[in-house]
C-alpha cells in the first residue's frame, strides 16, 4: 500500500470506507491471535491491501499470515462467518435458544397461539422473571445484511393481537413483549422503533450484543472449525450439536456412534475443538 494514497475497503453491502489498520488489530484480538504476532500480521496486511479490497479478502490475508505462526489459524473461522454457515432452520434456531438460556430464559420452541384476529406460528416463547415474550429468529447467510423495520413492525403487531386475544379469553397467555434474535445488525430505524415500542433486540451491536454473549459464555458454533464439510455439519446439527461446548462432552467413539462420522474424523474434530478452547485460555 502506498502510504501517500488513500485506500478504500469494500464492505459486504457494497459500501466503501477508508482502510483502518486499527480494525485489523482488533480483528486479530477477536481471533485470539497472540499479541506478539499481531504487529507483524498488521504490517503484512498493510503491504497487501489495495484500493477496493473486500473485507472478506482482508480476513483471508489475516488468516493466511496468522497460519505462518500457528497452522491452526488455517481452519479457525471468524465468528460472524461461522454463524452464517449454520442452517437457518433448525441450526440457528437451536443456537439462538442456547444463547437465550445462557441469559436465564426458559425457552419453549415452536408455539402456535391464536390472537384476536388470527393464529401465529411462533419461533418460541420465552419465560423469565414471570414475564412471557414471543421469539422471532432471523438468520442471514450474509451476516452483513441488516434486519429492517418491517421485522420489528411484524413482531409488535403480533404482540398486540395476542394481547387482545388474551383480553377476550381467546388464549390464556399474557404476552409481555417480544424478542428478535439475529446474527446480523439492525437498521437504525428498526432499533429506534424497537426502543420506542419495547421490543427487545439481540444481534450484532445491540444493547444485548450477541457477540459479547457468545464470547462470555463460550458458545462458539461448531462452524468455527471451517473445514467441517456440509454433511458433517448437517449430521452434528441434526443431533442438536451446534456448539463446540456440546461436542467436547463426548469421547471420539461416542461421538462416532451417535453421528455415524468415522472415529478418526471425530478424533480430529474434537482435537480441533480442544485446541480452539485452549487458545481462549480454557
Secondary structure as UniProt FT lines:
FT   TURN            3..4
FT   STRAND          8..10
FT   TURN            12..13
FT   STRAND          16..18
FT   HELIX           21..30
FT   TURN            31..32
FT   HELIX           35..48
FT   TURN            51..52
FT   STRAND          53..54
FT   HELIX           55..69
FT   HELIX           71..74
FT   HELIX           79..84
FT   HELIX           88..92
FT   HELIX           93..102
FT   TURN            103..104
FT   STRAND          106..114
FT   STRAND          119..128
FT   TURN            129..130
FT   STRAND          131..138
FT   TURN            143..144
FT   STRAND          146..147
FT   HELIX           149..167
FT   TURN            168..169
FT   STRAND          177..182
FT   STRAND          185..186
FT   HELIX           188..197
FT   STRAND          200..203
FT   TURN            204..205
FT   STRAND          208..209
FT   HELIX           210..217
FT   HELIX           222..224
FT   TURN            226..227
FT   HELIX           230..238
FT   TURN            239..240
FT   HELIX           244..247
FT   TURN            248..249
FT   HELIX           252..259
FT   HELIX           263..279
FT   TURN            280..281
//
